Amino acid sequence: MATDAGWEKLTGLMQIPEQMMVPVSPRHEVLLAPEYAQLIRYAPDHDFVMRTITRREAHGLQLMSAEMVIAGKDTRKEFPLAEKYPMHFRKKYFPGRLRGDPSAEFANQQRASEILDAPPPIGFTTDTFRSCFVPGKPYSRLTPFGIEPVENNVQIAEELHLATAIGLWWLCGQAFDELVSLHAAGLVHGDMELHNIAVAPSPVEAVLIDFELAKRREDLRPEEWDKQVRNDFTELLKESVYLQCALGRQPGPLADLAMERMAELFPSPGRFERRIRRQAAV
């Protein structure tokens, strides 16, 4: 006959699982389906892969996989933050890829987390890197811009809903401010594409992610540092030009820098400049 404690444990396991709110960073959480919630409560023996985000291959040889996982027992034991954030991002490298040490990516993410109050890294081994993540979407999936030829983005701006343009401008401004803070603290991102800006709905914010290629100021010659700083801003400045084609000329350092670098951002900047001037006069 089962003891009271044994009976409570047995009936607990027999209960129909429910949805569960799970923290995935110090200020973000997600609602998990019942089948995943059980894996949070009772850790599997090994990491459970919830979703594969991307895979990199060359000539049929797998080089890297990026996945959302629920940490297994060994992972939670090895990394204290995996116990706190069992659902997290895992990047796994395979033999054959020319890459840096995951410890460097961990150090970059840790430094960026301290500078920007961004989600921290969780841990690393010789072939894996783990980090908290931002639930939401990459900015690149929210913007309607970025088509070729680039001049066609003016027409998209003309048709963009005002509220959408304002919201995207606010997100770009927040990402720009984060880049400025990052540079001021002596770190360049190194891969500042729009898909490396994560947009979270709760709380609403734009967060820089993926610091694999980040570099410290002290590790670069002054001219290399200046070049990488300029490169960090390029895609964000292009986006700000497109948005000003919808909104008109905006105040502030993001808009000022975009207008200052207009000639190098586009082979034929005249159409963008004319559209911005006309829109400002509406």
Summary of the structure (lengths in Angstrom):
residues: 282
radius of gyration: 22.5
end to end distance: 81.9
largest distance: 84.7
contacts: 824
relative contact order: 0.10
helix: 48%
strand: 22%
